[in-house]
């Protein structure tokens, strides 16, 4: 039996509208210019948001303010501006029926991730939804995966991380997990390969054959 850890944004669902609109809301509230095109903010999907806001704003104090404003909109509106990738429910069902144990492992705050998974009726596929805490703990993928492994006493040699960004792959490598990079999300093939992804898939259902 294999344990499979799934990233959320860009792996299970496409959160572009909710995230980019909430980022724009935060920047505009701070009186800062924000790109009008969602694609120009897509790079922010995946990494911990505080670090991304620091990159945009140049300092931690403003980044903390932006993060608070972001959550103001995201917690009530943005988290539902989201869409599950078409093949995901069947992929999860097949993997579960084969005896695999599934977990969500996301840098998104856990309280939001739980609401999203429940909203899209995916909760019954997962043993547990894990994510960052609002205080910032477990926001780094390496830290989060270590926490999951310890909490559930998982055997790293029997555990695979599935995600679309380098952070997922690096976190897997640092915890001695197998890794699968997905190309339908927000990370490029080059990004995933440079991070050390062992396998790549172009669609969710291709994950089944690799587990």
C-alpha positions as YAML, in Angstrom:
chain: A
units: angstrom
residues:
- id: 1
  name: UNK
  ca: [0.00, 0.00, 0.00]
- id: 2
  name: UNK
  ca: [1.33, 3.44, -0.95]
- id: 3
  name: UNK
  ca: [0.72, 6.73, 0.86]
- id: 4
  name: UNK
  ca: [0.08, 9.56, -1.60]
- id: 5
  name: UNK
  ca: [0.41, 13.21, -0.60]
- id: 6
  name: UNK
  ca: [-1.33, 15.64, -2.93]
- id: 7
  name: UNK
  ca: [-0.64, 19.33, -3.23]
- id: 8
  name: UNK
  ca: [-3.87, 21.33, -3.60]
- id: 9
  name: UNK
  ca: [-3.40, 24.45, -5.75]
- id: 10
  name: UNK
  ca: [-2.44, 23.50, -9.30]
- id: 11
  name: UNK
  ca: [-2.66, 19.78, -8.56]
- id: 12
  name: UNK
  ca: [-6.17, 19.00, -7.33]
- id: 13
  name: UNK
  ca: [-7.79, 22.27, -8.36]
- id: 14
  name: UNK
  ca: [-7.19, 25.46, -10.31]
- id: 15
  name: UNK
  ca: [-7.38, 28.39, -7.85]
- id: 16
  name: UNK
  ca: [-6.20, 31.13, -10.20]
- id: 17
  name: UNK
  ca: [-9.21, 33.44, -10.00]
- id: 18
  name: UNK
  ca: [-9.57, 33.32, -6.24]
- id: 19
  name: UNK
  ca: [-5.89, 33.80, -5.49]
- id: 20
  name: UNK
  ca: [-5.09, 36.47, -8.08]
- id: 21
  name: UNK
  ca: [-8.21, 38.52, -7.33]
- id: 22
  name: UNK
  ca: [-7.47, 38.37, -3.59]
- id: 23
  name: UNK
  ca: [-3.85, 39.41, -4.18]
- id: 24
  name: UNK
  ca: [-5.04, 42.32, -6.31]
- id: 25
  name: UNK
  ca: [-7.54, 43.29, -3.60]
- id: 26
  name: UNK
  ca: [-4.76, 43.36, -0.99]
- id: 27
  name: UNK
  ca: [-2.38, 45.43, -3.11]
- id: 28
  name: UNK
  ca: [-5.05, 47.94, -4.07]
- id: 29
  name: UNK
  ca: [-6.10, 48.31, -0.41]
- id: 30
  name: UNK
  ca: [-2.46, 49.20, 0.33]
- id: 31
  name: UNK
  ca: [-2.47, 51.75, -2.48]
- id: 32
  name: UNK
  ca: [-0.06, 49.75, -4.60]
- id: 33
  name: UNK
  ca: [-0.32, 49.08, -8.31]
- id: 34
  name: UNK
  ca: [-1.45, 45.57, -9.18]
- id: 35
  name: UNK
  ca: [-1.32, 43.80, -12.56]
- id: 36
  name: UNK
  ca: [-4.72, 43.79, -14.24]
- id: 37
  name: UNK
  ca: [-4.04, 40.48, -15.99]
- id: 38
  name: UNK
  ca: [-4.50, 37.37, -13.83]
- id: 39
  name: UNK
  ca: [-1.72, 35.60, -15.74]
- id: 40
  name: UNK
  ca: [0.77, 38.21, -14.53]
- id: 41
  name: UNK
  ca: [0.05, 37.13, -10.96]
- id: 42
  name: UNK
  ca: [-0.05, 33.38, -11.61]
- id: 43
  name: UNK
  ca: [3.54, 32.96, -10.37]
- id: 44
  name: UNK
  ca: [2.21, 33.57, -6.86]
- id: 45
  name: UNK
  ca: [0.23, 30.28, -6.93]
- id: 46
  name: UNK
  ca: [2.15, 27.64, -5.01]
- id: 47
  name: UNK
  ca: [4.82, 29.33, -2.85]
- id: 48
  name: UNK
  ca: [4.03, 30.57, 0.67]
- id: 49
  name: UNK
  ca: [2.15, 33.86, 0.22]
- id: 50
  name: UNK
  ca: [4.04, 35.88, 2.81]
- id: 51
  name: UNK
  ca: [7.29, 35.39, 0.92]
- id: 52
  name: UNK
  ca: [5.58, 36.33, -2.35]
- id: 53
  name: UNK
  ca: [4.18, 39.54, -0.85]
- id: 54
  name: UNK
  ca: [7.64, 40.38, 0.49]
- id: 55
  name: UNK
  ca: [9.00, 39.95, -3.02]
- id: 56
  name: UNK
  ca: [6.37, 42.34, -4.37]
- id: 57
  name: UNK
  ca: [6.41, 44.91, -1.57]
- id: 58
  name: UNK
  ca: [10.04, 44.78, -0.50]
- id: 59
  name: UNK
  ca: [9.64, 44.41, 3.25]
- id: 60
  name: UNK
  ca: [8.03, 42.10, 5.81]
- id: 61
  name: UNK
  ca: [5.91, 44.75, 7.52]
- id: 62
  name: UNK
  ca: [3.98, 45.61, 4.35]
- id: 63
  name: UNK
  ca: [3.88, 41.92, 3.41]
- id: 64
  name: UNK
  ca: [2.18, 41.10, 6.72]
- id: 65
  name: UNK
  ca: [-0.41, 43.83, 6.08]
- id: 66
  name: UNK
  ca: [-1.00, 42.49, 2.56]
- id: 67
  name: UNK
  ca: [-1.42, 38.95, 3.84]
- id: 68
  name: UNK
  ca: [-4.06, 40.09, 6.34]
- id: 69
  name: UNK
  ca: [-5.94, 41.95, 3.60]
- id: 70
  name: UNK
  ca: [-5.63, 38.97, 1.26]
- id: 71
  name: UNK
  ca: [-7.21, 36.70, 3.86]
- id: 72
  name: UNK
  ca: [-9.98, 39.27, 4.38]
- id: 73
  name: UNK
  ca: [-11.24, 38.55, 0.86]
- id: 74
  name: UNK
  ca: [-9.98, 35.00, 0.31]
- id: 75
  name: UNK
  ca: [-11.57, 33.54, 3.45]
- id: 76
  name: UNK
  ca: [-15.08, 34.51, 2.36]
- id: 77
  name: UNK
  ca: [-14.98, 34.79, -1.45]
- id: 78
  name: UNK
  ca: [-11.69, 33.72, -2.99]
- id: 79
  name: UNK
  ca: [-11.49, 30.17, -1.70]
- id: 80
  name: UNK
  ca: [-14.62, 29.27, -3.67]
- id: 81
  name: UNK
  ca: [-13.39, 30.95, -6.88]
- id: 82
  name: UNK
  ca: [-11.79, 27.65, -7.71]
- id: 83
  name: UNK
  ca: [-12.33, 24.65, -9.98]
- id: 84
  name: UNK
  ca: [-11.39, 20.99, -9.53]
- id: 85
  name: UNK
  ca: [-9.50, 19.57, -12.51]
- id: 86
  name: UNK
  ca: [-11.86, 17.34, -14.49]
- id: 87
  name: UNK
  ca: [-10.08, 14.00, -14.01]
- id: 88
  name: UNK
  ca: [-9.27, 14.44, -10.32]
- id: 89
  name: UNK
  ca: [-12.36, 12.83, -8.70]
- id: 90
  name: UNK
  ca: [-12.04, 9.64, -10.76]
- id: 91
  name: UNK
  ca: [-8.27, 9.54, -10.24]
- id: 92
  name: UNK
  ca: [-8.68, 9.81, -6.47]
- id: 93
  name: UNK
  ca: [-11.43, 7.21, -6.47]
- id: 94
  name: UNK
  ca: [-9.30, 4.72, -8.41]
- id: 95
  name: UNK
  ca: [-6.25, 5.25, -6.21]
- id: 96
  name: UNK
  ca: [-8.34, 4.84, -3.07]
- id: 97
  name: UNK
  ca: [-10.02, 1.68, -4.39]
- id: 98
  name: UNK
  ca: [-6.58, 0.21, -5.04]
- id: 99
  name: UNK
  ca: [-5.79, 0.52, -1.35]
- id: 100
  name: UNK
  ca: [-3.67, 3.66, -1.34]
- id: 101
  name: UNK
  ca: [-3.99, 6.11, 1.56]
- id: 102
  name: UNK
  ca: [-4.39, 9.70, 0.39]
- id: 103
  name: UNK
  ca: [-3.53, 12.97, 2.14]
- id: 104
  name: UNK
  ca: [-3.65, 16.64, 1.16]
- id: 105
  name: UNK
  ca: [-0.33, 18.44, 1.73]
- id: 106
  name: UNK
  ca: [-0.65, 22.14, 0.90]
- id: 107
  name: UNK
  ca: [1.11, 25.36, 1.88]
- id: 108
  name: UNK
  ca: [-2.33, 26.99, 1.90]
- id: 109
  name: UNK
  ca: [-3.68, 27.49, 5.43]
- id: 110
  name: UNK
  ca: [-5.26, 24.26, 6.62]
- id: 111
  name: UNK
  ca: [-8.57, 25.91, 7.57]
- id: 112
  name: UNK
  ca: [-9.01, 27.10, 3.97]
- id: 113
  name: UNK
  ca: [-7.86, 23.81, 2.45]
- id: 114
  name: UNK
  ca: [-10.37, 21.86, 4.54]
- id: 115
  name: UNK
  ca: [-13.21, 24.12, 3.39]
- id: 116
  name: UNK
  ca: [-12.18, 23.79, -0.26]
- id: 117
  name: UNK
  ca: [-11.87, 20.00, -0.13]
- id: 118
  name: UNK
  ca: [-15.23, 19.75, 1.62]
- id: 119
  name: UNK
  ca: [-16.89, 22.26, -0.75]
- id: 120
  name: UNK
  ca: [-15.93, 20.16, -3.77]
- id: 121
  name: UNK
  ca: [-17.01, 16.91, -2.08]
- id: 122
  name: UNK
  ca: [-13.52, 15.42, -2.05]
- id: 123
  name: UNK
  ca: [-13.18, 14.90, 1.72]
- id: 124
  name: UNK
  ca: [-14.12, 11.20, 1.61]
- id: 125
  name: UNK
  ca: [-11.05, 10.45, -0.52]
- id: 126
  name: UNK
  ca: [-8.55, 11.74, 2.04]
- id: 127
  name: UNK
  ca: [-7.36, 10.35, 5.33]
- id: 128
  name: UNK
  ca: [-6.49, 13.90, 6.43]
- id: 129
  name: UNK
  ca: [-6.08, 17.41, 5.02]
- id: 130
  name: UNK
  ca: [-2.81, 19.01, 6.10]
- id: 131
  name: UNK
  ca: [-1.75, 22.61, 5.49]
- id: 132
  name: UNK
  ca: [-0.07, 25.61, 6.99]
- id: 133
  name: UNK
  ca: [-1.32, 27.21, 10.18]
- id: 134
  name: UNK
  ca: [-2.30, 30.87, 10.20]
- id: 135
  name: UNK
  ca: [0.75, 31.68, 12.33]
- id: 136
  name: UNK
  ca: [2.97, 30.55, 9.44]
- id: 137
  name: UNK
  ca: [4.02, 27.16, 10.83]
- id: 138
  name: UNK
  ca: [4.16, 24.33, 8.29]
- id: 139
  name: UNK
  ca: [4.03, 26.81, 5.40]
- id: 140
  name: UNK
  ca: [7.31, 25.47, 4.00]
- id: 141
  name: UNK
  ca: [6.79, 22.17, 2.16]
- id: 142
  name: UNK
  ca: [9.78, 20.41, 3.72]
- id: 143
  name: UNK
  ca: [8.50, 21.23, 7.21]
- id: 144
  name: UNK
  ca: [4.92, 20.29, 6.32]
- id: 145
  name: UNK
  ca: [5.85, 16.91, 4.84]
- id: 146
  name: UNK
  ca: [8.02, 16.09, 7.86]
- id: 147
  name: UNK
  ca: [5.04, 16.90, 10.09]
- id: 148
  name: UNK
  ca: [2.75, 14.61, 8.08]
- id: 149
  name: UNK
  ca: [5.23, 11.74, 8.11]
- id: 150
  name: UNK
  ca: [5.69, 12.04, 11.87]
- id: 151
  name: UNK
  ca: [1.98, 12.51, 12.65]
- id: 152
  name: UNK
  ca: [0.84, 9.46, 10.69]
- id: 153
  name: UNK
  ca: [4.04, 7.42, 11.17]
- id: 154
  name: UNK
  ca: [4.41, 6.99, 7.40]
- id: 155
  name: UNK
  ca: [7.21, 4.97, 5.84]
- id: 156
  name: UNK
  ca: [9.01, 7.41, 3.49]
- id: 157
  name: UNK
  ca: [9.93, 4.53, 1.17]
- id: 158
  name: UNK
  ca: [6.20, 3.87, 0.70]
- id: 159
  name: UNK
  ca: [5.15, 7.49, 0.27]
- id: 160
  name: UNK
  ca: [4.86, 9.68, -2.85]
- id: 161
  name: UNK
  ca: [4.40, 13.44, -3.14]
- id: 162
  name: UNK
  ca: [2.39, 14.74, -6.10]
- id: 163
  name: UNK
  ca: [2.60, 18.44, -6.94]
- id: 164
  name: UNK
  ca: [3.03, 21.09, -9.61]
- id: 165
  name: UNK
  ca: [5.78, 23.32, -8.21]
- id: 166
  name: UNK
  ca: [9.43, 22.93, -7.28]
- id: 167
  name: UNK
  ca: [8.54, 23.35, -3.61]
- id: 168
  name: UNK
  ca: [6.63, 20.05, -3.70]
- id: 169
  name: UNK
  ca: [9.53, 18.22, -5.30]
- id: 170
  name: UNK
  ca: [12.20, 19.73, -3.06]
- id: 171
  name: UNK
  ca: [10.08, 18.95, 0.02]
- id: 172
  name: UNK
  ca: [9.72, 15.36, -1.12]
- id: 173
  name: UNK
  ca: [13.46, 15.01, -1.74]
- id: 174
  name: UNK
  ca: [14.31, 16.49, 1.66]
- id: 175
  name: UNK
  ca: [12.06, 13.91, 3.33]
- id: 176
  name: UNK
  ca: [13.25, 10.99, 1.16]
- id: 177
  name: UNK
  ca: [9.89, 10.61, -0.61]
- id: 178
  name: UNK
  ca: [9.23, 9.66, -4.21]
- id: 179
  name: UNK
  ca: [7.90, 12.54, -6.29]
- id: 180
  name: UNK
  ca: [5.59, 13.07, -9.24]
- id: 181
  name: UNK
  ca: [5.45, 16.47, -10.95]
- id: 182
  name: UNK
  ca: [2.24, 17.47, -12.72]
- id: 183
  name: UNK
  ca: [2.49, 19.57, -15.87]
- id: 184
  name: UNK
  ca: [-1.14, 20.72, -15.95]
- id: 185
  name: UNK
  ca: [-0.62, 23.07, -12.99]
- id: 186
  name: UNK
  ca: [1.55, 26.16, -12.54]
- id: 187
  name: UNK
  ca: [5.09, 24.81, -12.61]
- id: 188
  name: UNK
  ca: [6.98, 24.35, -15.87]
- id: 189
  name: UNK
  ca: [8.61, 21.12, -16.99]
- id: 190
  name: UNK
  ca: [12.00, 22.78, -16.55]
- id: 191
  name: UNK
  ca: [11.18, 23.88, -13.00]
- id: 192
  name: UNK
  ca: [10.04, 20.40, -11.98]
- id: 193
  name: UNK
  ca: [12.97, 18.59, -13.58]
- id: 194
  name: UNK
  ca: [15.52, 20.98, -12.11]
- id: 195
  name: UNK
  ca: [13.99, 20.38, -8.69]
- id: 196
  name: UNK
  ca: [14.48, 16.64, -9.18]
- id: 197
  name: UNK
  ca: [11.03, 15.31, -10.04]
- id: 198
  name: UNK
  ca: [11.36, 11.57, -10.61]
- id: 199
  name: UNK
  ca: [8.33, 11.33, -12.87]
- id: 200
  name: UNK
  ca: [6.11, 13.77, -14.76]
- id: 201
  name: UNK
  ca: [2.47, 13.55, -15.87]
- id: 202
  name: UNK
  ca: [0.48, 15.69, -18.25]
- id: 203
  name: UNK
  ca: [-2.97, 14.73, -16.93]
- id: 204
  name: UNK
  ca: [-4.31, 13.59, -13.55]
- id: 205
  name: UNK
  ca: [-5.25, 10.09, -14.72]
- id: 206
  name: UNK
  ca: [-1.64, 9.40, -15.69]
- id: 207
  name: UNK
  ca: [-0.81, 9.43, -11.96]
- id: 208
  name: UNK
  ca: [-2.61, 6.10, -11.58]
- id: 209
  name: UNK
  ca: [-0.16, 4.21, -13.76]
- id: 210
  name: UNK
  ca: [2.85, 5.57, -11.84]
- id: 211
  name: UNK
  ca: [1.74, 4.56, -8.33]
...
